[in-house]
Amino acid sequence: MRAATEPALPVTIVAHDVGGIGGMERQLSELIRGLLERGVEVTVVSRTCKLDDHPRLRWVRVPGPARPFVLAYPWFFFVGTVLVWRNRRGVLHTTGAIVFNRADVCTVHFSHRGVGRELGRARRTTWPYRFNSALARPLSRLAERAVYRSGLQLVAVSAGLAEELRAVGSEVVVIPNGVDADRFRPDASVRAAVRTELGVDDDGLLALFVGNEWEEKGLAIALAAVARTRNWRLVVVGDGERDRYAGLGRALFVGRRTDVERLYAAADAFVAPSAYETFSLAAHEAAASGLPLVATRVHGVDELLSDGAAGVLVERDPGAVAAALGRLEDAALRKSMGAAGRAAAERLSWSSSVDAYVRLYAS
């Protein structure tokens, strides 16, 4: 389907990585595929690009390290700037503050300058990780002050993130991410197959946790909450310090998965006691899969659960999460909340998101 209004110029998209299993990488993949389907010529300047070849797609690779952040981030900033200067075509669309070039559009998935944002990047407790974390925040904030200049159109992926950005004087429009409601949906046959693989009875209650930043995402809280219940087990999708968390509750650690939709189909609820989110693609995909949510009041999720029909908003506390899981032992309540969540997620399509960007480019 072609949009009613299309950009007169090609589009150059700049990001650290395109494709893969991360929320930001997925959003970029869907945007680029949508633009190509609409006849737009797209140049991608990135470190990696996991997209199929296309006659209208040109990839300009930014060579260099992916970590540690304190080395990889400034390296990409300078090398990426040169490559964008040499290769940009048409509208320049960046993802966060990652190059010096004067862009037309910048999508923000994470605000380091936003109000109350004091979370670190350390995923592990060793001193190199903590050193990296200590320098990452000031580097990121310095880059945002330099890049988010007058005349740059910022795009926030949720209303809450937009308010953070406006609080520091930026002009912002909101374009939410989409949800693939065909891929993420209830499926009884997949549910039975995955539960057999996991060694879980059909009537056992499975809560699902998805994410890699385990401290910020609240894995310890989720595990402690499950330990306080009688009937729930937790399936953990993602990577982290497994030894640090393995003894905290009844959990199955399955690592990174490219077939995460199968885990959603097998679960009975989605648990997300996160400290900070700007949209939470995982929570929206869980809702599309028909799962009731137990989540903290963070950006994007608060909009999804605003009326309480699709899940339970909780404090970031094991007791509160455990109490919500206790409520969800009621199968009828899980079913009604799951249906409400799927209906809400279906209103956020990737096609609508791409159309909004096309209109923004044209303006």
Buried (B, 14 or more C-beta within 10 A) or exposed (E): EEBEEBBEBBBBBBBBBBBBBBBBBBBBBBBBBBBBBBEBBBBBBBBBBEBEEBEBBBBBEBEEEEEBBBBBBEBBBEBBBEBBEEBBEBBBBBBBBBBBBEBBBBBBBBBBBBEEBEBBBBBBEEEEBEEBBEBBBEBBBEBBEEBBEEEBBBBBBBBBBBBBBBEBEBEBEBBBBBBBBEEBBBBEEBBEBBBEEBEBEEEEBBBBBBBBBBBBBBBBBBBBBBBBBEEBBBBBBBBBBEEBBEEBBEBBBBEEEEEBBBBBBBBBBBBBBBBBBBBBBBBBBBBBBBBBBBBBBBBBBBBBBEEEBBBBBBEBBBEBBBBBBBBBBEEEEBEBBBBBBBBBBEEBBBBEBBBBBBBBBBE
